[in-house]
Amino acid sequence: MMAPPSSHWRALTKLSFLIASLLVLASVPPLTIATDTTKPTCTRLTSDHDLRTIARDQNVLLLVHPSTDDTLRKHICNKLDATPSDRIVQSSGRFTSFAYLEIKTPSYDASGQLQDSDSKSLASSLGIKSFPAVAFLSGGMNSSSKYSQHITHYTGSTSDMPSVEKFIQSQVGYHLGNDVYNIVFFDSIASKFVSYGDCSGLNRLKQKGLALLVKFSTMFSYKEPFWSIGKLYNRAFDKSLEKGMGYATDQIARIERLLEKDGSGLTSEKIHEMNQKRAILKSFAEPRVLTVEDQRQIWIHVLLHVGLIAATVMLFVLPNDDGGEEEDGEVVNEVPVIARVVEEENGGKVGKKKHH
């Protein structure tokens, strides 16, 4: 008969599982908070020194354009200004600054000296030959660093703004602008959730289970905008359980009153925040009819999470039976040992004892 696995191997298996779990969690992009909480703004550059100073400690998203056409710069800088602060994250451990370099039309002074030669020379050093242009410089530069080792050029058409924004997002790690997002799978769960109405008993337990499913789905995901939007979904589920299924409708009406009454006095970030909340609440107030595929996806995720919890319990909670005897092992002192007679000082004798 094959001997059961030793406690050493059981411990090794647990350790391997723990290490694998930590590696998975480590692979999730972390939520990093910049020490400088000020939102980035577009900074004008005029020289090589300006650029190297910024790129020493920070990444730089650089816009280069002729003085006669600042369309690209205004578009990107306006979208940056409208981007919610909580969406802005560090990229590769560094904060990203936005900067622009304006190339003026060549002109000469009275002595025939070329004016504004610094910006033109800097653009040439960066390998930029046509304008407008977009480039990303990774931080860590010094006075002797070569731009070619730090720069990534955007190679598409600068008139294709969606492509430009996609390039910027891939470099800085977040999407520019105040777009409103919904997570389709969470919308499906919200529709299933409110379909039970203000209920009790088994249906109430189902609602709590659906809310818990969303919590588990967002627990280890720190990538924006999934992280901040996930928190809004979780709050909507919790408040609906607490105050009833009419909570979402009431909140939408309140938000719309605030936007209508005080919209002109609110900051762009506050307006975006309220629009984002309203978009998520509409998933509860205006549930859609779920398809067979929607239902199937919900159940697949339920089973996956239940299986993960069960596996964790079995791995870390069930006893190891480390103190049990091995089937084929010899028991110590299996044969009784007869002790010798001990003579006491008074001449008495101590009886024989058996040790087991």
C-alpha positions as semicolon CSV with decimal commas, in nm:
position;residue;x (nm);y (nm);z (nm)
1;M;0,000;0,000;0,000
2;M;0,128;0,348;-0,089
3;A;0,205;0,561;0,213
4;P;0,001;0,883;0,248
5;P;0,182;1,209;0,165
6;S;0,399;1,334;0,446
7;S;0,332;1,658;0,632
8;H;0,639;1,799;0,458
9;W;0,479;1,761;0,116
10;R;0,145;1,897;0,238
11;A;0,319;2,205;0,376
12;L;0,514;2,243;0,052
13;T;0,191;2,225;-0,151
14;K;0,032;2,496;0,061
15;L;0,338;2,715;0,031
16;S;0,340;2,673;-0,347
17;F;-0,027;2,769;-0,368
18;L;0,031;3,073;-0,148
19;I;0,325;3,188;-0,360
20;A;0,123;3,141;-0,680
21;S;-0,164;3,345;-0,533
22;L;0,071;3,625;-0,436
23;L;0,222;3,626;-0,785
24;V;-0,126;3,656;-0,938
25;L;-0,213;3,945;-0,708
26;A;0,122;4,108;-0,778
27;S;0,047;4,097;-1,151
28;V;-0,259;4,318;-1,101
29;P;-0,167;4,679;-1,174
30;P;-0,142;4,846;-0,831
31;L;-0,327;5,161;-0,735
32;T;-0,048;5,410;-0,684
33;I;-0,098;5,755;-0,543
34;A;0,133;6,029;-0,658
35;T;0,300;6,229;-0,383
36;D;0,210;6,540;-0,580
37;T;-0,169;6,544;-0,570
38;T;-0,191;6,835;-0,813
39;K;-0,338;6,742;-1,149
40;P;-0,091;6,761;-1,436
41;T;-0,124;7,059;-1,667
42;C;0,033;7,130;-2,004
43;T;0,366;7,304;-1,948
44;R;0,536;7,503;-2,220
45;L;0,897;7,411;-2,302
46;T;1,147;7,644;-2,464
47;S;1,478;7,460;-2,440
48;D;1,657;7,130;-2,404
49;H;1,728;7,215;-2,040
50;D;1,356;7,250;-1,964
51;L;1,279;6,906;-2,103
52;R;1,568;6,728;-1,932
53;T;1,480;6,890;-1,599
54;I;1,126;6,750;-1,610
55;A;1,232;6,411;-1,750
56;R;1,483;6,358;-1,470
57;D;1,218;6,246;-1,221
58;Q;0,901;6,221;-1,431
59;N;0,776;6,079;-1,757
60;V;0,684;6,338;-2,019
61;L;0,404;6,331;-2,277
62;L;0,527;6,582;-2,535
63;L;0,321;6,767;-2,795
64;V;0,513;6,949;-3,068
65;H;0,326;7,184;-3,300
66;P;0,385;7,488;-3,521
67;S;0,283;7,824;-3,380
68;T;0,029;7,857;-3,660
69;D;-0,166;7,543;-3,560
70;D;-0,227;7,461;-3,194
71;T;-0,538;7,247;-3,255
72;L;-0,379;6,924;-3,132
73;R;-0,234;7,083;-2,821
74;K;-0,562;7,251;-2,722
75;H;-0,758;6,930;-2,775
76;I;-0,526;6,715;-2,561
77;C;-0,472;6,976;-2,290
78;N;-0,846;7,043;-2,258
79;K;-0,913;6,669;-2,221
80;L;-0,637;6,646;-1,962
81;D;-0,794;6,930;-1,766
82;A;-1,131;6,751;-1,772
83;T;-0,986;6,418;-1,657
84;P;-1,099;6,327;-1,301
85;S;-0,814;6,339;-1,050
86;D;-0,887;5,992;-0,910
87;R;-0,829;5,841;-1,255
88;I;-0,480;5,986;-1,292
89;V;-0,219;5,729;-1,192
90;Q;0,154;5,683;-1,213
91;S;0,305;5,491;-1,502
92;S;0,601;5,261;-1,434
93;G;0,642;5,417;-1,091
94;R;0,669;5,773;-1,226
95;F;0,426;6,059;-1,258
96;T;0,366;6,178;-1,616
97;S;0,388;6,548;-1,696
98;F;0,230;6,691;-2,011
99;A;0,438;6,946;-2,201
100;Y;0,434;7,115;-2,538
101;L;0,693;7,266;-2,767
102;E;0,584;7,540;-3,004
103;I;0,779;7,568;-3,328
104;K;0,762;7,923;-3,461
105;T;0,781;8,014;-3,827
106;P;1,146;8,089;-3,907
107;S;1,221;8,460;-3,874
108;Y;1,532;8,675;-3,865
109;D;1,627;8,981;-3,668
110;A;1,779;9,301;-3,814
111;S;2,125;9,146;-3,818
112;G;2,003;8,841;-4,006
113;Q;2,020;8,608;-3,702
114;L;1,770;8,320;-3,703
115;Q;1,518;8,360;-3,420
116;D;1,374;8,082;-3,201
117;S;1,638;7,835;-3,307
118;D;1,628;7,651;-2,970
119;S;1,287;7,490;-3,018
120;K;1,369;7,388;-3,374
121;S;1,698;7,239;-3,261
122;L;1,531;7,052;-2,974
123;A;1,270;6,904;-3,208
124;S;1,550;6,787;-3,435
125;S;1,733;6,627;-3,139
126;L;1,414;6,439;-3,056
127;G;1,400;6,296;-3,406
128;I;1,088;6,494;-3,492
129;K;1,085;6,617;-3,850
130;S;0,719;6,700;-3,916
131;F;0,460;6,883;-3,709
132;P;0,236;6,843;-3,521
133;A;0,387;6,543;-3,342
134;V;0,330;6,342;-3,024
135;A;0,598;6,158;-2,827
136;F;0,644;5,995;-2,487
137;L;0,970;6,022;-2,292
138;S;1,039;5,787;-2,003
139;G;1,187;5,950;-1,694
140;G;1,533;5,901;-1,549
141;M;1,721;6,129;-1,788
142;N;2,024;6,341;-1,707
143;S;2,232;6,594;-1,898
144;S;2,415;6,325;-2,094
145;S;2,122;6,091;-2,168
146;K;2,035;6,022;-2,529
147;Y;1,678;6,101;-2,627
148;S;1,672;5,796;-2,853
149;Q;1,693;5,570;-2,547
150;H;1,393;5,731;-2,376
151;I;1,155;5,839;-2,652
152;T;0,857;5,660;-2,807
153;H;0,709;5,832;-3,113
154;Y;0,345;5,828;-3,216
155;T;0,359;5,712;-3,577
156;G;-0,005;5,751;-3,680
157;S;-0,190;6,049;-3,820
158;T;-0,224;6,340;-3,576
159;S;-0,556;6,428;-3,738
160;D;-0,695;6,096;-3,610
161;M;-0,769;6,209;-3,254
162;P;-0,904;5,872;-3,128
163;S;-0,577;5,706;-3,232
164;V;-0,373;5,983;-3,068
165;E;-0,569;5,942;-2,744
166;K;-0,528;5,564;-2,758
167;F;-0,151;5,608;-2,790
168;I;-0,145;5,848;-2,495
169;Q;-0,351;5,608;-2,282
170;S;-0,112;5,322;-2,360
171;Q;0,180;5,534;-2,238
172;V;0,041;5,720;-1,936
173;G;-0,188;5,443;-1,809
174;Y;-0,524;5,621;-1,806
175;H;-0,786;5,758;-2,042
176;L;-0,809;6,132;-2,098
177;G;-1,137;6,316;-2,061
178;N;-1,450;6,290;-1,851
179;D;-1,617;6,003;-2,034
180;V;-1,882;5,811;-1,843
181;Y;-1,836;5,435;-1,812
182;N;-2,057;5,137;-1,743
183;I;-1,940;4,780;-1,684
184;V;-2,172;4,564;-1,893
185;F;-2,143;4,253;-1,674
186;F;-2,226;4,454;-1,360
187;D;-2,524;4,606;-1,543
188;S;-2,648;4,251;-1,608
189;I;-2,613;4,165;-1,239
190;A;-2,796;4,488;-1,145
191;S;-3,084;4,393;-1,377
192;K;-3,104;4,047;-1,218
193;F;-3,077;4,205;-0,872
194;V;-3,372;4,445;-0,910
195;S;-3,587;4,180;-1,084
196;Y;-3,656;4,029;-0,739
197;G;-3,800;4,361;-0,616
198;D;-3,830;4,445;-0,246
199;C;-3,835;4,086;-0,131
200;S;-3,754;3,861;0,163
201;G;-3,663;3,501;0,224
202;L;-3,484;3,310;-0,050
203;N;-3,501;3,592;-0,306
204;R;-3,346;3,829;-0,053
205;L;-3,057;3,587;-0,011
206;K;-3,018;3,576;-0,390
207;Q;-2,995;3,956;-0,399
208;K;-2,727;3,955;-0,130
209;G;-2,540;3,686;-0,321
210;L;-2,542;3,896;-0,640
211;A;-2,415;4,200;-0,449
212;L;-2,142;3,983;-0,296
213;L;-2,045;3,859;-0,643
214;V;-1,974;4,216;-0,755
215;K;-1,771;4,280;-0,438
216;F;-1,555;3,974;-0,505
217;S;-1,510;4,080;-0,868
218;T;-1,377;4,422;-0,767
219;M;-1,180;4,316;-0,459
220;F;-0,839;4,272;-0,624
221;S;-0,879;4,492;-0,931
222;Y;-0,705;4,827;-0,895
223;K;-0,685;4,927;-1,260
224;E;-0,869;5,245;-1,350
225;P;-1,141;5,317;-1,431
226;F;-1,256;4,970;-1,312
227;W;-1,153;5,040;-0,952
228;S;-1,341;5,368;-0,894
229;I;-1,645;5,259;-1,097
230;G;-1,657;4,928;-0,908
231;K;-1,689;5,122;-0,582
232;L;-1,991;5,308;-0,720
233;Y;-2,159;4,980;-0,818
234;N;-2,092;4,835;-0,472
235;R;-2,244;5,141;-0,307
236;A;-2,553;5,119;-0,529
237;F;-2,603;4,752;-0,436
238;D;-2,555;4,820;-0,063
239;K;-2,790;5,120;-0,058
240;S;-3,055;4,935;-0,259
241;L;-3,049;4,651;-0,005
242;E;-3,072;4,903;0,278
243;K;-3,329;5,149;0,142
244;G;-3,518;4,945;-0,115
245;M;-3,528;4,906;-0,492
246;G;-3,654;5,263;-0,536
247;Y;-3,322;5,403;-0,412
248;A;-3,170;5,435;-0,760
249;T;-3,471;5,623;-0,903
250;D;-3,472;5,866;-0,610
251;Q;-3,100;5,932;-0,644
252;I;-3,122;5,994;-1,018
253;A;-3,395;6,253;-0,959
254;R;-3,182;6,421;-0,690
255;I;-2,874;6,433;-0,915
256;E;-3,071;6,580;-1,204
257;R;-3,216;6,850;-0,977
258;L;-2,866;6,944;-0,860
259;L;-2,732;6,958;-1,215
260;E;-3,023;7,173;-1,328
261;K;-3,007;7,408;-1,030
262;D;-2,633;7,439;-0,963
263;G;-2,477;7,304;-1,282
264;S;-2,321;7,633;-1,381
265;G;-2,150;7,667;-1,043
266;L;-2,006;7,315;-1,028
267;T;-1,656;7,221;-1,136
268;S;-1,610;6,996;-1,437
269;E;-1,489;6,717;-1,206
270;K;-1,801;6,738;-0,989
271;I;-2,026;6,733;-1,295
272;H;-1,841;6,428;-1,428
273;E;-1,874;6,254;-1,090
274;M;-2,249;6,314;-1,083
275;N;-2,294;6,199;-1,444
276;Q;-2,097;5,882;-1,367
277;K;-2,316;5,807;-1,064
278;R;-2,630;5,869;-1,267
279;A;-2,515;5,632;-1,544
280;I;-2,460;5,348;-1,295
281;L;-2,783;5,413;-1,105
282;K;-2,975;5,387;-1,433
283;S;-2,866;5,022;-1,448
284;F;-3,082;4,971;-1,138
285;A;-3,364;5,214;-1,221
286;E;-3,395;5,104;-1,585
287;P;-3,301;4,733;-1,587
288;R;-3,276;4,562;-1,922
289;V;-3,418;4,224;-2,019
290;L;-3,143;3,966;-1,976
291;T;-3,063;3,728;-2,258
292;V;-2,983;3,360;-2,215
293;E;-2,614;3,445;-2,258
294;D;-2,636;3,712;-1,985
295;Q;-2,786;3,456;-1,746
296;R;-2,521;3,201;-1,839
297;Q;-2,237;3,444;-1,771
298;I;-2,377;3,529;-1,428
299;W;-2,397;3,163;-1,328
300;I;-2,049;3,090;-1,462
301;H;-1,907;3,366;-1,241
302;V;-2,108;3,245;-0,941
303;L;-1,972;2,891;-0,979
304;L;-1,616;3,016;-1,029
305;H;-1,625;3,222;-0,710
306;V;-1,790;2,945;-0,507
307;G;-1,529;2,700;-0,634
308;L;-1,247;2,937;-0,542
309;I;-1,382;2,983;-0,189
310;A;-1,432;2,607;-0,143
311;A;-1,080;2,531;-0,265
312;T;-0,935;2,789;-0,027
313;V;-1,127;2,642;0,268
314;M;-1,016;2,288;0,185
315;L;-0,655;2,396;0,146
316;F;-0,613;2,610;0,454
317;V;-0,882;2,501;0,702
318;L;-0,906;2,122;0,685
319;P;-0,677;1,940;0,935
320;N;-0,350;1,792;0,814
321;D;-0,364;1,475;1,029
322;D;0,004;1,533;1,098
323;G;-0,022;1,350;1,431
324;G;-0,161;1,031;1,280
325;E;0,038;0,710;1,259
326;E;0,169;0,584;0,929
327;E;0,010;0,254;0,830
328;D;0,330;0,061;0,767
329;G;0,547;0,232;1,029
330;E;0,663;0,053;1,344
331;V;0,512;0,185;1,667
332;V;0,770;0,281;1,928
333;N;0,760;0,045;2,230
334;E;0,509;-0,178;2,058
335;V;0,657;-0,469;2,263
336;P;0,632;-0,407;2,640
337;V;0,967;-0,353;2,814
338;I;1,004;-0,519;3,154
339;A;1,165;-0,288;3,410
340;R;1,419;-0,422;3,657
341;V;1,346;-0,446;4,028
342;V;1,462;-0,139;4,220
343;E;1,602;-0,199;4,569
344;E;1,494;0,066;4,817
345;E;1,714;0,177;5,109
346;N;1,486;0,016;5,366
347;G;1,524;-0,317;5,196
348;G;1,185;-0,309;5,033
349;K;1,133;-0,386;4,671
350;V;0,945;-0,196;4,407
351;G;0,736;-0,420;4,190
352;K;0,805;-0,480;3,825
353;K;0,652;-0,230;3,583
354;K;0,571;-0,256;3,220
355;H;0,638;0,043;2,996
356;H;0,435;0,084;2,684
